[in-house]
Amino acid sequence: MKKGGNFFLGLILGTIAGLVIGIILSTKKENKMRNILEKKTEELRNNLQKIGKKIGKKVNRIKSDIEEKWKKNKIDKIDKVEEELGT
């Protein structure tokens, strides 16, 4: 019975040692993963802000172009009407 008891004692101690080492290593890996995720999230946020600014500039440019064309078209129509009326 001595041999069987030693085997199970070794099995239990080995299991406990494996769990402790696994927990310690997983905590380190979690911290690494968390740091990596934080960096990637920050990069993504910065990239999205840059893209948002570029889109905003393009939208403003398009809006200005449309307003300019609208005013020009409006003035051209007024000029046509005045010509037709002879004023």
N, C-alpha and C positions, 0 to 999 in steps of 0.2 A: 504494500500500500504506500510505502514511502516513495517509490518511483512515480506512481500515479499522482500522488499529492504534489510532488515537485513539478510534474509536468503541468498540472492545472494552475499551480501557483505561478509558474513561469508564463503560462498563457495569459493569465489575468494581469500580471505585471507588464507583460509586453503590450497587451491591449491598452492598458492605462497609459503607458509611456507613448504609444502611438497616438492616442487621443490628445495628450498634452502637446506633443510636437506638432500634430495637425492643427490644433487650435492656435498655437504660437505662429506657425507659418501662414495660416489663413488670415490672421490679423494683419500680418505684414503685407500680404498680397492685397487685402482689402484696402489698406492705406495707399498702396501703389496704384491700385485701380481707381480709387477715389481721386487721387491726385491727377491721374491721367484723364479721367472724366471731367474734372474741374477745368483742366487746361483746354481740353477739346471743346467744352461748353463755352468757355470764354472766347476761343477762336471763332466758334460758330456765331456767337453773339456779335462779335466785332465784324465778321463778314456780312452778317445780315444788316447791321447798321450801315456799312459801306454801300451795300446794294440798295438799301432804302434811300440813302442820300442821292445815289445816282438816278434812281427812279424818280425821286422828287424833282431833281433838276430837269430831267427830260420832260416830265409832266408840265412843269412851269414853262419850259421852252415851247412845248406844243400849245399850251394855253395862250401864251403870248402871240405865237404865230396865228392862231385862230382868231384872237381878238383883233390883231392887225389886219388880217384879211377881211374880217367882218366889217371893220370900220371902213376899209378901202372900198369894199363892195357896196356898202351903204352910201358912201360919198359918190361913187360912180352912178348908182341908181338915182340919187338926188340930182346929179348933174344931167342925167338923161331926161328926167321928168321936167327939169327946168328948161332944157332944150326943146322938149316937145310942147311945153306951154309957152315958150317964147319969152320967158322972163329972164 
